[in-house]
Amino acid sequence: MNLINIENLTKVYTERKLFDGASFSLQDGEKVGIIGVNGTGKTTLLRMIMGEEETDEGTVTTANHVVMRYLPQHPEFEPEKKQSGMCAGRKCNG
């Protein structure tokens, strides 16, 4: 079953082209790692798949039953939801 399908994806920041007509799909049961040096578009790709950022060209399609979550590169936590004084389920020193 096709879970994610990306067709002819193009994304440009300023004058830097991150993606130029990229296409791929992710099938049920497949595992993928996204690696690359800083500034190559890893976070941008994830944000486009999540629908948090628009593509310049191309389409990103996900199956209806797919639920995606990710932890952003620079997460913002609500102060009242932070756990203080705990480390891995036990009290921290200090």
C-alpha positions, 0 to 999 in steps of 0.5 A: 500500500502506498503511504506517501507519494511525492511527485515532481517536487521542487523547492527553492530558498532564495537562490538555492534549489533544495529539490528539483523535480524529485519523486518518490513513494513510501510503501507500507512496511518500508523504513526510510532514513533522511540524512544529509549535511546542514541546509540540504532540505531534510527539515523542509522535506518533513515539513512539506510532507506534514503539510506545514510548508508549501511546495514550489511545484509538485505534489505530496499525497498521503494515504487517508489513514496515515497519522504523522508526528515529528519533533521539530528541530527547535521544539517549543514546549509549553512551560506548564507541561515541562516536567522539572526535577525528573530524569528518566522517571527518577529524581535528578541531582540538583 
